[in-house]
Amino acid sequence: EILPSPSAAERIAFMLRHARMAVESEHYGNELITLRAMRSRLLAYAKGIPGTKPLRPQLSRVASLAELQDILSPLYEQA
């Protein structure tokens, strides 16, 4: 059975959840180090979501969960 692709809102929520869980796990270290490690993953998640292209530079420099939420919140409201 082939499941439907997740919606843009689901993908954005997953990005935030994944980042939050990674920071909470402290596997990579503090919040900044964790988000540095996740930048490429966040860019991959964002690929194909309408409206993310102009945000890619911000996602490639994100340094905190609060910043990530600020970047993604306009997209989440549109989705």
N, C-alpha and C positions, 0 to 999 in steps of 0.2 A: 504494500500500500504506500503510495506516494502522498506525503502530507503537503498541504499548501505552504508556500514560503511565508515566513513571518512578516507581519506588517511593519511599516516604518516605525510606528510607535513601539511595537514589541522589540524591534532591534535596538532602538534608542534606550528603552528601559533595560534591556540586557546589557548594553554597554555600561550603563551606570551601575548595575548590580555587580557585574564582573569586576569593575574597578573598585567598588566598595568592598567586595569580598577579598580582593587581593590586598588591599590596604589593611583590612582587619586581620588577615592571616599573618602579616609581618614576615612573610617568606623572603621577600627581597630586601627588607629593611624598613626605613621610615616611608612616609607618604610620598615624598618627592622622588626617592629612588624607585619606589614601586611604580609610580606613574611614568617615570622615564622609561622603565622596562616595558610598560604597556602601550606606549605611544604608537608603535607600529600596528599593534593589535587593534587599537581604537580606530586608526585610519582604515584598516581592513574592514572593520565592522561598518564604518560610515560609507564605504564605497557603494554607490547605487541608491543611497537614500536621497530623495529630492531635497535640495537646499544645502547639502553638506560641502559642495565643492568650494565655496568661498570660506568655509570654516576649517578647511584642511590645514592651513598654516597655524591656526590657533591650536588645533588638536595635536600638531606635531611639537608644540611647545608647552602643553598643559603640565602644570606642576602641583595641582591639588584637586581634591574631589569637589570642592566648592567651585573652583574655576571650571572644571568639567561640566558641572551642573549648569553654570551660567552660560557656557558655550552651547549646550544641548537644549536648554529650556525653550528657546524660540522654535526649534524644530519639533519638540515634543508637543507644543501647543498647536502647531500646524498639522501634525499627523493625525 
